[in-house]
Amino acid sequence: MAEDNGTIVGLLDIEPNGDSATIDSIAVHPSARQQGIATALLAEALPRLPFGTRTLDTWTREDAAANGWYQGNCFEEAYRYYRYLHVYKGDKDPNEGFQGP
């Protein structure tokens, strides 16, 4: 986590799994953006990954700013295995067109 005078302004959560790891969450408070906090959190986390970690991945949405940050930090967009579509339905949205498993 990143703090500013006792207030949390950023967080990064990475889940290791064998020789790979996944960024589960990364967030910076809107008032603290564009200050290098996410990049500093990543730089602090990388040496803490378990020995033998070979890859670090993440799932993103089509957010240009977030994807630009990842690319600026040497991540590459890849659809090697699959691509998924995130569908969101609010509790007040109609049920037409949605089907559960």
Protein Blocks (a to p, Z undefined) as FASTA:
>chain_A
ZZeehiafbdcddddehjbccdfbdcddfklgonommmmmmmmmmmmpcehiabdcdddd
ddfklmmmmmmnopacdffkbccddddddfkbcfehpacZZ
